[in-house]
Amino acid sequence: GLGFTAPSAGRRAVLCGGGVGTAPLALLQDVLRADGTPSTALLGFRDAAHAAGAELLDGPAVATDAGSVGHAGLVTQLLADAADAGPDAEVYACGPPAMLEAVRAMCEARGVPVQLALESGMACGYGACFGCVVPVRGGGYIRLCVDGPVVEGERLDTCLTAGHGAS
């Protein structure tokens, strides 16, 4: 599949993750660091027990639902501040579908480029079954197994794959 691509020259990488979406962002941060690209990490977790995953990244800002660690609330609240801090942000997100949709919509409203690592059941893995489709702007669908799983937010009507609704 397709992975994250480095930010354009002069842009800063803002990594935004939730739950198990933390692991891919830790790997991305390592790659960016090796290339000399600075990054800011924003991570959201249900509670303090789950927030231990934040140790995988360097210097993340953390949000937990009830504030048991870091900010009390959603990681998207931290992202709003980071996106508003200057026009040079480029967001990389991985996490649960509802979080990704909130990140996509927020970035679209602010004109901030965003790359989203989407998740879907992939029955065949080579595009034949169309079990992993996501709607795109202008009609039609992409298959995450061959056209993703990382997709630029501007291509999508929604991050929610067929059969996955926001909760």
PyMOL CGO cylinders between C-alpha atoms (Angstrom):
from pymol import cmd
from pymol.cgo import CYLINDER

trace = [
    CYLINDER, 0.00, 0.00, 0.00, 0.86, 3.67, 0.11, 0.3, 1, 1, 1, 1, 1, 1,
    CYLINDER, 0.86, 3.67, 0.11, 2.47, 5.22, 3.18, 0.3, 1, 1, 1, 1, 1, 1,
    CYLINDER, 2.47, 5.22, 3.18, 3.01, 8.73, 4.45, 0.3, 1, 1, 1, 1, 1, 1,
    CYLINDER, 3.01, 8.73, 4.45, 5.07, 11.12, 2.34, 0.3, 1, 1, 1, 1, 1, 1,
    CYLINDER, 5.07, 11.12, 2.34, 7.38, 13.74, 3.83, 0.3, 1, 1, 1, 1, 1, 1,
    CYLINDER, 7.38, 13.74, 3.83, 6.08, 17.28, 4.20, 0.3, 1, 1, 1, 1, 1, 1,
    CYLINDER, 6.08, 17.28, 4.20, 6.75, 19.82, 1.48, 0.3, 1, 1, 1, 1, 1, 1,
    CYLINDER, 6.75, 19.82, 1.48, 9.80, 22.04, 1.94, 0.3, 1, 1, 1, 1, 1, 1,
    CYLINDER, 9.80, 22.04, 1.94, 9.24, 24.67, 4.62, 0.3, 1, 1, 1, 1, 1, 1,
    CYLINDER, 9.24, 24.67, 4.62, 6.28, 22.88, 6.21, 0.3, 1, 1, 1, 1, 1, 1,
    CYLINDER, 6.28, 22.88, 6.21, 6.21, 21.48, 9.73, 0.3, 1, 1, 1, 1, 1, 1,
    CYLINDER, 6.21, 21.48, 9.73, 4.96, 17.98, 10.46, 0.3, 1, 1, 1, 1, 1, 1,
    CYLINDER, 4.96, 17.98, 10.46, 2.19, 17.67, 13.04, 0.3, 1, 1, 1, 1, 1, 1,
    CYLINDER, 2.19, 17.67, 13.04, 1.59, 14.04, 13.99, 0.3, 1, 1, 1, 1, 1, 1,
    CYLINDER, 1.59, 14.04, 13.99, -1.87, 13.38, 15.43, 0.3, 1, 1, 1, 1, 1, 1,
    CYLINDER, -1.87, 13.38, 15.43, -2.81, 9.96, 16.76, 0.3, 1, 1, 1, 1, 1, 1,
    CYLINDER, -2.81, 9.96, 16.76, -5.21, 8.09, 18.92, 0.3, 1, 1, 1, 1, 1, 1,
    CYLINDER, -5.21, 8.09, 18.92, -4.86, 4.73, 20.64, 0.3, 1, 1, 1, 1, 1, 1,
    CYLINDER, -4.86, 4.73, 20.64, -3.14, 2.13, 18.48, 0.3, 1, 1, 1, 1, 1, 1,
    CYLINDER, -3.14, 2.13, 18.48, -2.61, 4.83, 15.84, 0.3, 1, 1, 1, 1, 1, 1,
    CYLINDER, -2.61, 4.83, 15.84, 0.34, 5.87, 17.98, 0.3, 1, 1, 1, 1, 1, 1,
    CYLINDER, 0.34, 5.87, 17.98, 2.65, 3.11, 16.69, 0.3, 1, 1, 1, 1, 1, 1,
    CYLINDER, 2.65, 3.11, 16.69, 2.72, 4.14, 13.00, 0.3, 1, 1, 1, 1, 1, 1,
    CYLINDER, 2.72, 4.14, 13.00, 3.33, 7.75, 14.04, 0.3, 1, 1, 1, 1, 1, 1,
    CYLINDER, 3.33, 7.75, 14.04, 6.31, 6.69, 16.17, 0.3, 1, 1, 1, 1, 1, 1,
    CYLINDER, 6.31, 6.69, 16.17, 7.83, 5.11, 13.07, 0.3, 1, 1, 1, 1, 1, 1,
    CYLINDER, 7.83, 5.11, 13.07, 7.05, 8.21, 11.01, 0.3, 1, 1, 1, 1, 1, 1,
    CYLINDER, 7.05, 8.21, 11.01, 8.67, 10.44, 13.61, 0.3, 1, 1, 1, 1, 1, 1,
    CYLINDER, 8.67, 10.44, 13.61, 11.84, 8.31, 13.44, 0.3, 1, 1, 1, 1, 1, 1,
    CYLINDER, 11.84, 8.31, 13.44, 11.95, 8.66, 9.62, 0.3, 1, 1, 1, 1, 1, 1,
    CYLINDER, 11.95, 8.66, 9.62, 11.34, 12.41, 9.79, 0.3, 1, 1, 1, 1, 1, 1,
    CYLINDER, 11.34, 12.41, 9.79, 14.04, 12.83, 12.43, 0.3, 1, 1, 1, 1, 1, 1,
    CYLINDER, 14.04, 12.83, 12.43, 16.53, 10.90, 10.27, 0.3, 1, 1, 1, 1, 1, 1,
    CYLINDER, 16.53, 10.90, 10.27, 15.74, 13.29, 7.40, 0.3, 1, 1, 1, 1, 1, 1,
    CYLINDER, 15.74, 13.29, 7.40, 16.19, 16.33, 9.64, 0.3, 1, 1, 1, 1, 1, 1,
    CYLINDER, 16.19, 16.33, 9.64, 12.49, 17.21, 9.58, 0.3, 1, 1, 1, 1, 1, 1,
    CYLINDER, 12.49, 17.21, 9.58, 11.16, 18.40, 12.95, 0.3, 1, 1, 1, 1, 1, 1,
    CYLINDER, 11.16, 18.40, 12.95, 7.79, 17.16, 14.11, 0.3, 1, 1, 1, 1, 1, 1,
    CYLINDER, 7.79, 17.16, 14.11, 5.24, 17.84, 16.81, 0.3, 1, 1, 1, 1, 1, 1,
    CYLINDER, 5.24, 17.84, 16.81, 3.32, 14.87, 18.22, 0.3, 1, 1, 1, 1, 1, 1,
    CYLINDER, 3.32, 14.87, 18.22, -0.21, 15.10, 19.59, 0.3, 1, 1, 1, 1, 1, 1,
    CYLINDER, -0.21, 15.10, 19.59, -1.69, 11.92, 21.05, 0.3, 1, 1, 1, 1, 1, 1,
    CYLINDER, -1.69, 11.92, 21.05, -5.09, 11.06, 22.49, 0.3, 1, 1, 1, 1, 1, 1,
    CYLINDER, -5.09, 11.06, 22.49, -5.94, 8.16, 24.78, 0.3, 1, 1, 1, 1, 1, 1,
    CYLINDER, -5.94, 8.16, 24.78, -8.92, 6.93, 26.75, 0.3, 1, 1, 1, 1, 1, 1,
    CYLINDER, -8.92, 6.93, 26.75, -7.12, 7.03, 30.12, 0.3, 1, 1, 1, 1, 1, 1,
    CYLINDER, -7.12, 7.03, 30.12, -3.76, 6.95, 31.92, 0.3, 1, 1, 1, 1, 1, 1,
    CYLINDER, -3.76, 6.95, 31.92, -3.35, 3.19, 31.47, 0.3, 1, 1, 1, 1, 1, 1,
    CYLINDER, -3.35, 3.19, 31.47, -3.59, 3.52, 27.69, 0.3, 1, 1, 1, 1, 1, 1,
    CYLINDER, -3.59, 3.52, 27.69, -1.46, 6.69, 27.58, 0.3, 1, 1, 1, 1, 1, 1,
    CYLINDER, -1.46, 6.69, 27.58, 1.70, 4.68, 28.24, 0.3, 1, 1, 1, 1, 1, 1,
    CYLINDER, 1.70, 4.68, 28.24, 1.89, 4.37, 24.45, 0.3, 1, 1, 1, 1, 1, 1,
    CYLINDER, 1.89, 4.37, 24.45, 2.94, 8.01, 24.33, 0.3, 1, 1, 1, 1, 1, 1,
    CYLINDER, 2.94, 8.01, 24.33, 6.42, 6.89, 25.41, 0.3, 1, 1, 1, 1, 1, 1,
    CYLINDER, 6.42, 6.89, 25.41, 6.96, 5.64, 21.84, 0.3, 1, 1, 1, 1, 1, 1,
    CYLINDER, 6.96, 5.64, 21.84, 7.31, 9.24, 20.59, 0.3, 1, 1, 1, 1, 1, 1,
    CYLINDER, 7.31, 9.24, 20.59, 9.60, 12.11, 21.52, 0.3, 1, 1, 1, 1, 1, 1,
    CYLINDER, 9.60, 12.11, 21.52, 7.95, 14.87, 23.53, 0.3, 1, 1, 1, 1, 1, 1,
    CYLINDER, 7.95, 14.87, 23.53, 4.29, 14.36, 22.66, 0.3, 1, 1, 1, 1, 1, 1,
    CYLINDER, 4.29, 14.36, 22.66, 1.45, 16.48, 23.96, 0.3, 1, 1, 1, 1, 1, 1,
    CYLINDER, 1.45, 16.48, 23.96, -1.12, 14.07, 25.41, 0.3, 1, 1, 1, 1, 1, 1,
    CYLINDER, -1.12, 14.07, 25.41, -4.87, 14.29, 25.86, 0.3, 1, 1, 1, 1, 1, 1,
    CYLINDER, -4.87, 14.29, 25.86, -6.99, 11.82, 27.82, 0.3, 1, 1, 1, 1, 1, 1,
    CYLINDER, -6.99, 11.82, 27.82, -10.75, 11.76, 28.01, 0.3, 1, 1, 1, 1, 1, 1,
    CYLINDER, -10.75, 11.76, 28.01, -10.94, 12.76, 31.68, 0.3, 1, 1, 1, 1, 1, 1,
    CYLINDER, -10.94, 12.76, 31.68, -7.54, 14.43, 31.96, 0.3, 1, 1, 1, 1, 1, 1,
    CYLINDER, -7.54, 14.43, 31.96, -5.85, 11.65, 33.93, 0.3, 1, 1, 1, 1, 1, 1,
    CYLINDER, -5.85, 11.65, 33.93, -2.77, 12.45, 31.83, 0.3, 1, 1, 1, 1, 1, 1,
    CYLINDER, -2.77, 12.45, 31.83, -2.23, 15.74, 30.02, 0.3, 1, 1, 1, 1, 1, 1,
    CYLINDER, -2.23, 15.74, 30.02, -5.09, 17.72, 28.51, 0.3, 1, 1, 1, 1, 1, 1,
    CYLINDER, -5.09, 17.72, 28.51, -8.63, 16.79, 29.54, 0.3, 1, 1, 1, 1, 1, 1,
    CYLINDER, -8.63, 16.79, 29.54, -10.50, 16.22, 26.31, 0.3, 1, 1, 1, 1, 1, 1,
    CYLINDER, -10.50, 16.22, 26.31, -9.91, 15.16, 22.74, 0.3, 1, 1, 1, 1, 1, 1,
    CYLINDER, -9.91, 15.16, 22.74, -6.66, 15.19, 20.81, 0.3, 1, 1, 1, 1, 1, 1,
    CYLINDER, -6.66, 15.19, 20.81, -8.43, 17.26, 18.14, 0.3, 1, 1, 1, 1, 1, 1,
    CYLINDER, -8.43, 17.26, 18.14, -8.54, 20.14, 20.64, 0.3, 1, 1, 1, 1, 1, 1,
    CYLINDER, -8.54, 20.14, 20.64, -4.73, 20.02, 20.78, 0.3, 1, 1, 1, 1, 1, 1,
    CYLINDER, -4.73, 20.02, 20.78, -4.64, 19.79, 16.99, 0.3, 1, 1, 1, 1, 1, 1,
    CYLINDER, -4.64, 19.79, 16.99, -6.77, 22.92, 16.59, 0.3, 1, 1, 1, 1, 1, 1,
    CYLINDER, -6.77, 22.92, 16.59, -4.18, 24.90, 18.57, 0.3, 1, 1, 1, 1, 1, 1,
    CYLINDER, -4.18, 24.90, 18.57, -1.28, 23.43, 16.57, 0.3, 1, 1, 1, 1, 1, 1,
    CYLINDER, -1.28, 23.43, 16.57, -2.98, 24.05, 13.22, 0.3, 1, 1, 1, 1, 1, 1,
    CYLINDER, -2.98, 24.05, 13.22, -3.78, 27.62, 14.18, 0.3, 1, 1, 1, 1, 1, 1,
    CYLINDER, -3.78, 27.62, 14.18, -0.18, 28.30, 15.29, 0.3, 1, 1, 1, 1, 1, 1,
    CYLINDER, -0.18, 28.30, 15.29, 0.89, 29.10, 11.74, 0.3, 1, 1, 1, 1, 1, 1,
    CYLINDER, 0.89, 29.10, 11.74, 0.12, 28.47, 8.09, 0.3, 1, 1, 1, 1, 1, 1,
    CYLINDER, 0.12, 28.47, 8.09, 2.94, 25.96, 7.57, 0.3, 1, 1, 1, 1, 1, 1,
    CYLINDER, 2.94, 25.96, 7.57, 1.46, 22.87, 9.26, 0.3, 1, 1, 1, 1, 1, 1,
    CYLINDER, 1.46, 22.87, 9.26, 1.07, 19.56, 7.46, 0.3, 1, 1, 1, 1, 1, 1,
    CYLINDER, 1.07, 19.56, 7.46, -0.86, 16.97, 9.48, 0.3, 1, 1, 1, 1, 1, 1,
    CYLINDER, -0.86, 16.97, 9.48, -0.28, 13.20, 9.60, 0.3, 1, 1, 1, 1, 1, 1,
    CYLINDER, -0.28, 13.20, 9.60, -3.00, 11.25, 11.39, 0.3, 1, 1, 1, 1, 1, 1,
    CYLINDER, -3.00, 11.25, 11.39, -3.64, 7.67, 12.43, 0.3, 1, 1, 1, 1, 1, 1,
    CYLINDER, -3.64, 7.67, 12.43, -6.30, 6.46, 14.84, 0.3, 1, 1, 1, 1, 1, 1,
    CYLINDER, -6.30, 6.46, 14.84, -9.94, 5.47, 15.14, 0.3, 1, 1, 1, 1, 1, 1,
    CYLINDER, -9.94, 5.47, 15.14, -12.34, 6.36, 12.30, 0.3, 1, 1, 1, 1, 1, 1,
    CYLINDER, -12.34, 6.36, 12.30, -14.29, 9.03, 14.20, 0.3, 1, 1, 1, 1, 1, 1,
    CYLINDER, -14.29, 9.03, 14.20, -11.05, 10.79, 15.20, 0.3, 1, 1, 1, 1, 1, 1,
    CYLINDER, -11.05, 10.79, 15.20, -9.74, 10.66, 11.63, 0.3, 1, 1, 1, 1, 1, 1,
    CYLINDER, -9.74, 10.66, 11.63, -12.94, 12.15, 10.29, 0.3, 1, 1, 1, 1, 1, 1,
    CYLINDER, -12.94, 12.15, 10.29, -12.74, 14.97, 12.85, 0.3, 1, 1, 1, 1, 1, 1,
    CYLINDER, -12.74, 14.97, 12.85, -9.11, 15.61, 11.85, 0.3, 1, 1, 1, 1, 1, 1,
    CYLINDER, -9.11, 15.61, 11.85, -9.99, 15.55, 8.14, 0.3, 1, 1, 1, 1, 1, 1,
    CYLINDER, -9.99, 15.55, 8.14, -12.86, 18.01, 8.59, 0.3, 1, 1, 1, 1, 1, 1,
    CYLINDER, -12.86, 18.01, 8.59, -10.80, 20.32, 10.82, 0.3, 1, 1, 1, 1, 1, 1,
    CYLINDER, -10.80, 20.32, 10.82, -7.90, 20.41, 8.37, 0.3, 1, 1, 1, 1, 1, 1,
    CYLINDER, -7.90, 20.41, 8.37, -10.24, 20.99, 5.44, 0.3, 1, 1, 1, 1, 1, 1,
    CYLINDER, -10.24, 20.99, 5.44, -11.89, 23.93, 7.21, 0.3, 1, 1, 1, 1, 1, 1,
    CYLINDER, -11.89, 23.93, 7.21, -8.47, 25.49, 7.90, 0.3, 1, 1, 1, 1, 1, 1,
    CYLINDER, -8.47, 25.49, 7.90, -6.89, 24.70, 4.52, 0.3, 1, 1, 1, 1, 1, 1,
    CYLINDER, -6.89, 24.70, 4.52, -4.24, 22.51, 6.18, 0.3, 1, 1, 1, 1, 1, 1,
    CYLINDER, -4.24, 22.51, 6.18, -2.87, 19.56, 4.16, 0.3, 1, 1, 1, 1, 1, 1,
    CYLINDER, -2.87, 19.56, 4.16, -3.50, 16.24, 5.89, 0.3, 1, 1, 1, 1, 1, 1,
    CYLINDER, -3.50, 16.24, 5.89, -2.52, 12.64, 5.24, 0.3, 1, 1, 1, 1, 1, 1,
    CYLINDER, -2.52, 12.64, 5.24, -4.71, 10.04, 6.93, 0.3, 1, 1, 1, 1, 1, 1,
    CYLINDER, -4.71, 10.04, 6.93, -3.84, 6.41, 7.59, 0.3, 1, 1, 1, 1, 1, 1,
    CYLINDER, -3.84, 6.41, 7.59, -7.21, 4.70, 7.23, 0.3, 1, 1, 1, 1, 1, 1,
    CYLINDER, -7.21, 4.70, 7.23, -8.16, 1.25, 8.41, 0.3, 1, 1, 1, 1, 1, 1,
    CYLINDER, -8.16, 1.25, 8.41, -10.60, -1.19, 6.94, 0.3, 1, 1, 1, 1, 1, 1,
    CYLINDER, -10.60, -1.19, 6.94, -11.13, -4.91, 6.71, 0.3, 1, 1, 1, 1, 1, 1,
    CYLINDER, -11.13, -4.91, 6.71, -9.29, -6.06, 3.61, 0.3, 1, 1, 1, 1, 1, 1,
    CYLINDER, -9.29, -6.06, 3.61, -10.66, -9.42, 2.60, 0.3, 1, 1, 1, 1, 1, 1,
    CYLINDER, -10.66, -9.42, 2.60, -8.65, -9.94, -0.60, 0.3, 1, 1, 1, 1, 1, 1,
    CYLINDER, -8.65, -9.94, -0.60, -5.81, -7.42, -0.25, 0.3, 1, 1, 1, 1, 1, 1,
    CYLINDER, -5.81, -7.42, -0.25, -5.49, -6.73, -3.98, 0.3, 1, 1, 1, 1, 1, 1,
    CYLINDER, -5.49, -6.73, -3.98, -8.57, -4.71, -4.91, 0.3, 1, 1, 1, 1, 1, 1,
    CYLINDER, -8.57, -4.71, -4.91, -10.97, -7.32, -6.23, 0.3, 1, 1, 1, 1, 1, 1,
    CYLINDER, -10.97, -7.32, -6.23, -13.56, -7.55, -3.46, 0.3, 1, 1, 1, 1, 1, 1,
    CYLINDER, -13.56, -7.55, -3.46, -14.18, -3.80, -2.86, 0.3, 1, 1, 1, 1, 1, 1,
    CYLINDER, -14.18, -3.80, -2.86, -14.57, -4.53, 0.87, 0.3, 1, 1, 1, 1, 1, 1,
    CYLINDER, -14.57, -4.53, 0.87, -12.31, -1.65, 1.88, 0.3, 1, 1, 1, 1, 1, 1,
    CYLINDER, -12.31, -1.65, 1.88, -13.74, 1.22, -0.14, 0.3, 1, 1, 1, 1, 1, 1,
    CYLINDER, -13.74, 1.22, -0.14, -13.90, 4.86, 0.91, 0.3, 1, 1, 1, 1, 1, 1,
    CYLINDER, -13.90, 4.86, 0.91, -15.90, 7.50, -1.01, 0.3, 1, 1, 1, 1, 1, 1,
    CYLINDER, -15.90, 7.50, -1.01, -13.94, 10.20, -2.83, 0.3, 1, 1, 1, 1, 1, 1,
    CYLINDER, -13.94, 10.20, -2.83, -14.89, 13.70, -3.87, 0.3, 1, 1, 1, 1, 1, 1,
    CYLINDER, -14.89, 13.70, -3.87, -16.69, 13.90, -7.17, 0.3, 1, 1, 1, 1, 1, 1,
    CYLINDER, -16.69, 13.90, -7.17, -18.09, 10.40, -6.83, 0.3, 1, 1, 1, 1, 1, 1,
    CYLINDER, -18.09, 10.40, -6.83, -16.64, 6.96, -6.85, 0.3, 1, 1, 1, 1, 1, 1,
    CYLINDER, -16.64, 6.96, -6.85, -14.48, 5.12, -4.37, 0.3, 1, 1, 1, 1, 1, 1,
    CYLINDER, -14.48, 5.12, -4.37, -10.89, 4.18, -3.68, 0.3, 1, 1, 1, 1, 1, 1,
    CYLINDER, -10.89, 4.18, -3.68, -9.81, 0.81, -2.35, 0.3, 1, 1, 1, 1, 1, 1,
    CYLINDER, -9.81, 0.81, -2.35, -7.62, 1.17, 0.71, 0.3, 1, 1, 1, 1, 1, 1,
    CYLINDER, -7.62, 1.17, 0.71, -5.74, -2.05, 0.01, 0.3, 1, 1, 1, 1, 1, 1,
    CYLINDER, -5.74, -2.05, 0.01, -4.31, -0.72, -3.27, 0.3, 1, 1, 1, 1, 1, 1,
    CYLINDER, -4.31, -0.72, -3.27, -4.97, 3.06, -3.21, 0.3, 1, 1, 1, 1, 1, 1,
    CYLINDER, -4.97, 3.06, -3.21, -4.09, 3.57, 0.47, 0.3, 1, 1, 1, 1, 1, 1,
    CYLINDER, -4.09, 3.57, 0.47, -4.09, 3.02, 3.36, 0.3, 1, 1, 1, 1, 1, 1,
    CYLINDER, -4.09, 3.02, 3.36, -2.64, 6.54, 3.58, 0.3, 1, 1, 1, 1, 1, 1,
    CYLINDER, -2.64, 6.54, 3.58, -4.81, 9.00, 1.68, 0.3, 1, 1, 1, 1, 1, 1,
    CYLINDER, -4.81, 9.00, 1.68, -4.64, 12.78, 1.31, 0.3, 1, 1, 1, 1, 1, 1,
    CYLINDER, -4.64, 12.78, 1.31, -7.60, 14.32, 3.09, 0.3, 1, 1, 1, 1, 1, 1,
    CYLINDER, -7.60, 14.32, 3.09, -8.54, 16.54, 0.13, 0.3, 1, 1, 1, 1, 1, 1,
    CYLINDER, -8.54, 16.54, 0.13, -9.40, 13.42, -1.90, 0.3, 1, 1, 1, 1, 1, 1,
    CYLINDER, -9.40, 13.42, -1.90, -12.06, 12.25, 0.55, 0.3, 1, 1, 1, 1, 1, 1,
    CYLINDER, -12.06, 12.25, 0.55, -15.68, 13.06, 1.20, 0.3, 1, 1, 1, 1, 1, 1,
    CYLINDER, -15.68, 13.06, 1.20, -15.31, 11.26, 4.52, 0.3, 1, 1, 1, 1, 1, 1,
    CYLINDER, -15.31, 11.26, 4.52, -12.75, 9.05, 6.26, 0.3, 1, 1, 1, 1, 1, 1,
    CYLINDER, -12.75, 9.05, 6.26, -15.40, 6.56, 7.22, 0.3, 1, 1, 1, 1, 1, 1,
    CYLINDER, -15.40, 6.56, 7.22, -15.14, 3.33, 5.25, 0.3, 1, 1, 1, 1, 1, 1,
    CYLINDER, -15.14, 3.33, 5.25, -18.21, 1.43, 4.13, 0.3, 1, 1, 1, 1, 1, 1,
    CYLINDER, -18.21, 1.43, 4.13, -19.83, -0.10, 7.18, 0.3, 1, 1, 1, 1, 1, 1,
    CYLINDER, -19.83, -0.10, 7.18, -17.96, 2.12, 9.68, 0.3, 1, 1, 1, 1, 1, 1,
    CYLINDER, -17.96, 2.12, 9.68, -19.89, 5.01, 11.15, 0.3, 1, 1, 1, 1, 1, 1,
    CYLINDER, -19.89, 5.01, 11.15, -18.82, 7.63, 13.64, 0.3, 1, 1, 1, 1, 1, 1,
    CYLINDER, -18.82, 7.63, 13.64, -19.81, 6.75, 17.16, 0.3, 1, 1, 1, 1, 1, 1,
]
cmd.load_cgo(trace, "trace")
